[in-house]
Amino acid sequence: MKRLLLSVGAIVVALSIVVGAASATRTSSSIGAKVSVAQTGLGRVLIDGRGHTLYLFAKDTRGKTTCAGACAAYWPPLIATGKSLAGSGVKSTLLGTTRRPDGRLQVTYNHHPLYAFAKDAKNGQTNGEELKTFGGEWYAVSAAGIKVKNAPNTTTGATGSDSGY
């Protein structure tokens, strides 16, 4: 009898581990990137879940990313691990994804692949606005899904000139 109880107990423990692992896998794969809108020195722009400004790369066309390698180190792509979440001010119908050269899914908005900028260390910074690097220009993205252009950058002092990357 004691052996039977030990066997049943071992089976219950094993099943709970398997079910728990499956549940954890399902949870982590279903968490998506969050995109919201926030006020910056450029006006209302898209931000990621950390509160950092999101940018589009004018060199990207037809929803396909052209920023990889060293470019992606300075302009980290917003990666989707599940369905992206539309936060405050974001139109969920404009959210999507595109497949990157490394196979990961990158979040898009109005068919523009979205990127953060490595030199935006704090919420609301827009240091990447109108920079000309990696063969194209970078722009913050508005809630309408278009580039923000020709707005003075009063919060960061960035000039929009080529930074020499």
C-alpha positions as CSV (number, residue, x, y, z in Angstrom):
1,M,0.0,0.0,0.0
2,K,2.8,2.3,0.9
3,R,4.5,1.7,-2.5
4,L,1.2,2.4,-4.3
5,L,0.8,5.8,-2.5
6,L,4.4,6.7,-3.3
7,S,3.9,5.8,-7.0
8,V,0.6,7.9,-7.1
9,G,2.4,10.8,-5.3
10,A,5.3,10.7,-7.8
11,I,2.8,10.7,-10.7
12,V,1.0,13.7,-9.3
13,V,4.2,15.6,-8.8
14,A,5.4,14.8,-12.3
15,L,2.1,15.8,-13.9
16,S,2.1,19.1,-11.9
17,I,5.6,19.9,-13.2
18,V,4.6,19.1,-16.8
19,V,1.4,21.1,-16.6
20,G,3.2,24.0,-14.9
21,A,5.9,24.0,-17.6
22,A,3.4,24.0,-20.4
23,S,1.5,26.8,-18.7
24,A,4.6,28.9,-18.3
25,T,5.6,28.3,-21.9
26,R,2.1,29.4,-23.1
27,T,2.2,32.5,-20.9
28,S,5.6,33.7,-22.0
29,S,4.9,33.1,-25.7
30,S,1.7,35.0,-25.6
31,I,3.2,38.2,-24.1
32,G,3.4,40.8,-26.9
33,A,5.1,44.1,-27.2
34,K,3.1,47.0,-25.9
35,V,2.8,50.2,-28.0
36,S,1.3,53.4,-26.6
37,V,1.2,57.1,-27.3
38,A,2.9,59.7,-25.1
39,Q,3.6,63.5,-25.3
40,T,7.2,64.5,-26.2
41,G,8.9,67.6,-27.4
42,L,7.8,66.5,-30.9
43,G,4.2,66.1,-29.9
44,R,2.3,62.8,-29.4
45,V,4.4,59.9,-30.6
46,L,4.5,56.1,-30.3
47,I,6.4,54.6,-27.3
48,D,7.3,51.1,-26.3
49,G,6.5,49.4,-23.0
50,R,9.4,51.1,-21.3
51,G,8.2,54.5,-22.4
52,H,10.9,55.1,-25.0
53,T,10.1,56.8,-28.3
54,L,9.6,54.5,-31.4
55,Y,10.9,55.4,-34.8
56,L,10.6,54.4,-38.4
57,F,13.4,54.1,-40.9
58,A,12.7,55.9,-44.2
59,K,14.9,53.3,-46.0
60,D,12.4,50.5,-45.0
61,T,9.9,49.8,-47.8
62,R,6.7,47.7,-48.1
63,G,6.9,46.8,-44.4
64,K,10.3,45.1,-44.7
65,T,13.2,46.0,-42.4
66,T,16.5,47.0,-43.8
67,C,18.2,47.6,-40.4
68,A,20.3,44.7,-39.2
69,G,23.7,44.1,-37.7
70,A,25.4,47.3,-36.5
71,C,22.2,49.3,-37.4
72,A,20.1,47.1,-35.1
73,A,22.6,47.7,-32.3
74,Y,21.9,51.5,-32.4
75,W,18.3,51.1,-33.5
76,P,17.0,48.1,-31.6
77,P,13.9,46.6,-33.3
78,L,10.7,46.3,-31.3
79,I,10.4,42.5,-31.2
80,A,7.1,40.7,-30.9
81,T,7.0,37.4,-28.9
82,G,3.2,37.2,-29.2
83,K,0.3,39.4,-30.2
84,S,1.2,43.1,-29.8
85,L,-0.8,45.1,-27.3
86,A,-2.3,48.5,-28.3
87,G,-2.0,50.9,-25.4
88,S,-3.5,54.3,-24.9
89,G,-3.9,56.2,-28.2
90,V,-2.9,53.4,-30.5
91,K,-5.1,52.0,-33.2
92,S,-4.9,48.2,-32.9
93,T,-5.8,47.8,-36.6
94,L,-2.5,49.5,-37.5
95,L,-0.4,47.1,-35.4
96,G,1.3,44.2,-37.2
97,T,4.5,42.3,-37.6
98,T,7.2,41.6,-40.2
99,R,9.8,38.9,-40.3
100,R,13.4,40.1,-39.7
101,P,16.4,38.5,-41.5
102,D,17.2,36.7,-38.2
103,G,13.7,35.1,-38.2
104,R,12.3,37.1,-35.3
105,L,9.1,39.1,-35.7
106,Q,9.3,42.9,-35.5
107,V,6.3,45.0,-34.6
108,T,5.0,47.3,-37.3
109,Y,2.6,50.2,-37.2
110,N,0.9,51.3,-40.4
111,H,3.3,48.9,-42.1
112,H,6.4,50.7,-40.7
113,P,8.8,48.4,-38.7
114,L,9.3,50.0,-35.3
115,Y,12.7,50.7,-33.6
116,A,13.9,52.3,-30.4
117,F,17.1,54.4,-30.4
118,A,20.0,53.4,-28.1
119,K,20.7,57.0,-27.1
120,D,17.2,57.6,-25.8
121,A,17.9,56.7,-22.2
122,K,14.9,58.3,-20.6
123,N,11.1,58.4,-21.3
124,G,10.2,61.2,-23.7
125,Q,13.6,61.6,-25.3
126,T,13.7,61.9,-29.1
127,N,17.4,62.0,-29.8
128,G,16.9,59.9,-32.9
129,E,14.6,62.4,-34.7
130,E,15.6,63.2,-38.2
131,L,19.0,61.5,-37.9
132,K,20.6,60.4,-41.1
133,T,22.4,57.1,-40.4
134,F,22.8,53.7,-42.0
135,G,21.7,55.0,-45.4
136,G,18.5,56.7,-44.5
137,E,16.6,59.1,-42.2
138,W,14.9,58.2,-38.9
139,Y,11.6,59.7,-37.6
140,A,9.5,59.3,-34.6
141,V,6.1,57.8,-35.4
142,S,2.8,59.6,-34.8
143,A,-0.4,58.0,-33.5
144,A,-1.6,58.2,-37.1
145,G,1.3,55.9,-38.2
146,I,3.2,58.5,-40.1
147,K,6.6,60.1,-39.6
148,V,6.9,63.2,-37.4
149,K,8.9,65.7,-39.3
150,N,10.2,69.3,-39.0
151,A,9.4,69.7,-35.4
152,P,12.0,71.3,-33.1
153,N,13.5,69.0,-30.6
154,T,13.4,71.0,-27.4
155,T,13.6,68.2,-24.9
156,T,16.9,66.7,-25.9
157,G,19.0,69.3,-27.7
158,A,19.5,66.9,-30.6
159,T,20.3,68.6,-33.9
160,G,19.2,65.9,-36.3
161,S,22.6,65.9,-38.0
162,D,24.5,62.9,-39.0
163,S,26.0,61.3,-35.9
164,G,28.7,59.4,-37.7
165,Y,27.6,55.8,-37.2
